């Protein structure tokens, strides 16, 4: 069976969101450790900035080399992804193009920083600039939805030539709890809001935002090694096809974001 064979139509929205938030769910670090080789970390924007919530690394999945820009969910639990991390991502994309390597973005975030400090650092502008850089970068691009995809910081990593998602991954401009608070004045309706928003990978596949879904058997947290190897095999397959076809058109990439 292929790494992404399976019928995902029965996945329950709130169950998937709950699973995506498990503390023991494998994140980008586990993926690189288990499924990648020749990993060389490259953090820093060159402007003296560091954001621990973002991993930048050269890596190889099977025979396919790439530059990985990964949101590190564990680090973001202590310090949400901020403007510095997004500026690092933009520089990483330009570096990849200069090296002739495809970019792999990994979406796994509980949401970007909402602090006054982040606002003063211009997080909204950096989200827009990151989106623009990813849409226009002259190298093949692949987005991996690994778990939580909350807010503008998640959307900024999405518009790639190809989008791969874990079975329980999801993407939303607003957390379901936030949507519930706006509409109902409480967080009690988060599950039904998430379902109405159609945030799941399987929903996004139906509207053409997601290309491939990687199965979890039954949950990535229960089989981290096997899951990461499956993801790695799909990334190799997708990257080799992208390397053969070359970068996509900015208009095609942007269309995914419009979803």
C-alpha positions in Angstrom: 0.0 0.0 0.0 1.2 3.5 -0.7 2.2 5.8 2.2 -0.9 7.8 1.7 -3.5 5.2 0.8 -6.7 5.3 2.9 -10.2 6.7 3.2 -10.1 9.8 5.5 -13.7 10.8 5.1 -14.6 9.4 8.5 -12.1 11.6 10.4 -14.0 13.5 13.1 -13.0 17.2 13.1 -12.7 17.8 16.9 -11.1 14.4 17.4 -8.4 15.3 14.8 -7.8 18.7 16.4 -7.5 17.1 19.9 -5.0 14.6 18.5 -3.0 17.3 16.7 -2.5 19.0 20.1 -1.2 15.9 22.0 2.1 16.8 23.7 3.7 13.6 22.5 2.8 14.1 18.9 6.0 14.0 16.7 6.9 17.4 15.4 9.5 18.8 13.0 12.5 17.8 15.2 11.3 14.1 15.3 10.7 14.2 11.5 14.2 15.4 10.8 15.8 13.0 13.3 13.9 9.9 12.0 13.2 10.5 8.4 16.0 12.9 7.1 19.7 12.6 6.5 22.6 15.1 6.2 20.7 17.6 8.4 22.6 20.9 8.8 20.9 23.5 11.0 21.1 27.1 9.6 19.3 29.3 12.1 19.5 33.0 12.2 18.4 35.8 9.8 21.9 37.3 9.6 20.5 40.4 11.4 21.3 39.0 14.9 17.8 37.6 15.2 16.9 34.2 16.4 13.4 32.7 16.9 13.5 29.3 18.6 10.0 28.5 17.2 11.5 28.1 13.7 13.9 25.4 12.5 16.0 26.2 9.4 18.0 23.3 8.1 19.5 21.7 5.0 18.3 18.2 4.8 17.8 15.2 2.5 14.7 13.0 2.4 15.9 9.8 0.7 17.7 11.0 -2.4 16.0 14.4 -2.5 17.8 17.5 -1.0 15.9 20.5 0.3 16.0 23.4 2.7 13.5 22.9 5.5 11.7 25.8 7.2 9.8 24.2 10.1 7.6 25.5 12.8 8.7 23.9 16.1 5.6 23.5 18.2 7.4 22.5 21.3 9.5 25.7 21.4 6.4 27.8 20.5 4.7 26.5 23.7 7.2 28.7 25.6 7.6 31.5 23.0 5.1 31.9 20.1 6.4 32.3 16.6 7.1 36.0 16.2 8.2 38.5 13.5 11.8 37.4 13.8 10.9 33.8 12.9 9.0 35.0 9.8 12.0 37.2 8.7 14.2 34.2 9.1 11.9 32.1 6.9 12.0 34.8 4.2 15.8 34.7 4.2 15.7 30.9 4.2 13.5 30.9 1.1 15.9 33.2 -0.7 18.9 31.2 0.3 17.2 28.0 -1.0 16.6 29.7 -4.4 20.3 30.8 -4.4 21.4 27.2 -3.7 19.0 25.7 -6.3 17.3 23.7 -3.6 13.5 23.1 -3.1 11.9 24.6 0.0 9.9 22.4 2.4 7.8 24.5 4.9 6.4 22.6 7.9 3.2 24.0 9.5 2.8 23.0 13.1 1.8 26.0 15.2 -0.6 26.8 18.0 -0.7 30.4 16.6 1.7 33.3 16.2 2.5 35.8 18.9 -0.3 38.2 19.8 1.7 40.3 22.2 2.2 44.1 21.9 5.9 43.3 21.3 5.0 41.2 18.3 2.7 43.9 17.0 5.4 46.5 17.4 7.7 44.1 15.5 5.2 44.2 12.7 4.0 40.6 12.7 1.1 41.3 10.2 3.5 42.8 7.7 5.9 39.9 8.2 3.1 37.4 7.6 2.3 39.2 4.3 6.0 39.4 3.3 6.5 35.7 4.1 3.5 34.8 2.0 4.7 36.9 -0.9 8.2 35.4 -0.7 6.9 31.8 -0.7 4.5 32.6 -3.7 7.3 34.2 -5.7 10.4 32.2 -4.8 12.1 30.8 -7.9 12.6 27.3 -6.7 10.2 24.3 -6.2 8.2 24.5 -3.0 6.4 22.0 -0.8 4.3 22.6 2.2 3.8 20.0 4.9 0.8 20.3 7.3 2.1 18.3 10.2 -0.3 19.2 13.0 -1.9 22.4 14.3 -2.3 25.1 11.7 -3.4 28.1 13.6 -3.5 31.7 12.4 -1.6 33.8 9.9 1.7 32.2 10.8 0.4 28.9 9.5 -1.2 30.4 6.4 2.1 32.2 5.5 3.7 28.7 5.1 1.0 27.3 2.9 1.0 28.5 -0.7 3.5 26.0 -2.2 3.6 24.0 -5.5 2.5 20.9 -3.5 0.8 20.5 -0.2 1.1 17.3 1.9 -0.9 16.9 5.1 -0.9 14.4 8.0 -4.3 12.8 8.5 -5.1 14.8 11.7 -3.6 18.1 10.5 -5.7 21.2 10.1 -5.5 24.8 9.0 -7.5 27.8 10.1 -7.1 31.6 10.2 -8.7 31.6 13.7 -8.4 28.9 16.4 -11.8 27.2 16.8 -12.0 28.5 20.4 -11.5 32.1 19.0 -14.2 31.6 16.4 -16.5 30.4 19.1 -15.8 33.3 21.3 -16.5 35.8 18.5 -19.8 34.1 17.4 -21.1 32.8 20.7 -19.3 34.7 23.3 -17.8 31.6 24.8 -15.5 28.7 23.8 -18.1 26.0 24.3 -18.9 25.8 20.6 -15.3 25.3 19.4 -16.0 21.8 18.0 -19.0 22.9 15.9 -17.2 26.0 14.7 -14.2 23.9 13.6 -16.6 21.6 11.7 -18.4 24.5 10.0 -15.0 26.1 9.0 -14.0 22.8 7.3 -10.4 23.1 8.7 -9.3 19.4 8.3 -6.8 18.1 5.8 -9.6 16.0 4.2 -11.8 19.0 3.8 -8.9 21.0 2.3 -8.2 18.1 -0.1 -11.7 18.3 -1.4 -11.3 21.9 -2.4 -7.9 21.4 -3.9 -5.7 23.0 -1.2 -4.1 19.7 -0.1 -2.7 17.3 -2.6 -1.8 14.3 -0.5 -2.7 13.0 3.0 -0.4 10.8 5.0 -2.2 8.2 7.2 -1.8 8.0 10.9 -2.3 4.5 12.3 -4.3 5.4 14.3 -2.4 8.4 15.6 1.0 9.8 14.9 1.7 10.1 18.6 1.2 6.3 19.0 3.6 5.4 16.2 6.0 8.3 15.8 8.8 6.4 14.0 6.6 4.7 11.5 4.6 7.9 10.9 7.7 10.0 10.4 9.1 7.4 7.9 5.9 7.5 6.0 6.0 11.3 5.8 9.6 11.1 4.7 8.8 8.7 1.9 6.0 11.0 0.6 8.3 14.0 0.9 11.0 12.2 -1.1 8.5 11.2 -3.8 7.0 14.8 -4.0 10.4 16.5 -4.0 11.8 14.3 -6.8 8.8 15.1 -8.9 9.2 18.9 -8.1 12.9 18.8 -8.9 12.1 17.2 -12.3 9.3 19.8 -13.1 10.9 23.0 -11.7 9.3 25.9 -9.8 5.6 26.5 -10.2 3.9 29.7 -11.3 3.2 32.3 -8.6 -0.5 32.6 -9.7 -1.0 28.8 -9.2 0.6 29.0 -5.7 -1.5 32.0 -4.7 -4.7 30.2 -5.8 -4.2 27.7 -3.0 -4.2 30.5 -0.4 -7.4 31.8 -1.8 -8.8 28.2 -1.4 
